[in-house]
Amino acid sequence: MPLFITQGRFTTQAVRGMMATPENREEALRELIEASGGTLRGYYFTFGEYDFLTISEGSVEGMASGLIVGAATGAVTDLRTSLAMSAHEMQDAFSAASKVTERFKPAGAPRGSAL
């Protein structure tokens, strides 16, 4: 199953709420991801540009639905999700690309020329 890394920020309202009523949101996040057909692999608070980072596994459609629900709450913003691939998966992708490149004509290239 695809692996996804998501980063995001908490809204000011969410931070105020967590200060007023401190709670561990990992279980709620786990339930959301599981309801979307996925598995939570890790949930971390981070310093810097983003407030949190999650690692989850699931389908593209499931990930999209979970992100939509999370964004709809208004508690998180600036969600950024990346597909993560293992070294073996990338090796397979490079192998497949080497076969496709023989049939691909770059824009503006003369007919019959390939990468």
Summary of the structure (lengths in Angstrom):
residues: 115
radius of gyration: 19.4
end to end distance: 31.3
largest distance: 66.6
contacts: 282
relative contact order: 0.21
helix: 43%
strand: 26%
